[in-house]
């Protein structure tokens, strides 16, 4: 997968995390071939998992992403999210943090 797709996915997902918790702290993004892992968390732990997921997915939806909330049986929350032609995967809120894991789907040029 090309570096531009990686940068774009990272930028859009980090912006969604930032929308959910403005003081977000991020570890390094993880890319292995087409696999993507992008995470961030609320350093103050001031927002619930539900609030983090709702705010981040609202941001993504406003920017053209498809959002499919998932039902969980715990305080954790998740949604299947995708950006056509770029990336698809799951955004998961747990322990006051957000983690996206998925696959880059952008075709090579």
N, C-alpha and C positions, 0 to 999 in steps of 0.2 A: 504494500500500500504506500502511496506517496506521502511525503512529509506535509504537503499542503492539507490533505485530508486529516491527518493527525492534528495539525495546528488548529484547524477549523473545529473539529470535534472538541478538542480541549478548550478552546476559547468559548464556545457556546455552552458547554456543560459547566465550566467554571463560572460563567456569567449567571447561570441559573442558580448555582449554589450561592453566589454572592447576593442574588435577589432574595434568597431565603434567609440568609444570615450575613449581613454586611461585614462583620468582622471575621469571616471565614478564614481558617487556617488550612493550607493544602500541603499534603505530601507530594512528592514527585509523581507525575502521571506515569502510568505503566503501559507501554505498548510492546506487544510481542507479535510480530507479523500483523495480522488484522485484528487481534484482540486488543481491547481498550479497557483500562481501569482508571477512573478519575474519581477522586474523593475529596471531601472537605468537611469540616465540622465547625460547630459553634463553640468557640473557646470559652464563652461564658455559660454555656449550657442553659441558655435562657428560653429556648424554644423547644416545644414538644416535637416528637418525630412527625406527628400528623401535620403540624404547622410547617415544618421544614419541607415536607413532601408537597403540601398544597402550594406553598409559595414558589418552589422551584419548578413544579410542573405547570403552574400558571404562566410563569415566565417563558418556559419552553413552548407552550401552546400559542402564546402571543407572537412567537417567532417562527411559526410554521411547523412545529413538531407535532406528531400524533401521540396522544397520551391515552393509555388504557389502564385505569386503576385496577389493582389486584386486591383481593380479600385476604387478610391474614388473621391468624388467631392469637395475636399477641399485640404488644404496644408498637412493634415494628410495623412499618408501612412500606408498600412498594407499588411501582407502576411500570408497566411495559412502555417504553418510549422509543420513538424512531424519528429520524429525519431522512426522508426519502432521498436516496442517492448518496447518503453520507454514513449513517451509523444506525444500528438498532441494538436494543438491549434492555436492561432493567435498572431503574433508579430506585435505590433502597435507602430508607431512613431507619437508622438504628443507633441507639446510644448517643442521641443528639448530633448525629453526623449523617452525611449523605454520601453514598457510593454508587457510581455508575459502572456497570460491567456490560460489555457488549462487543460487537464486531463492526469494524468499518466495512461499509458496503459500496463505497464509491468505486466505480470501475476505473481501472488504470487507463491513462490516455496513451 
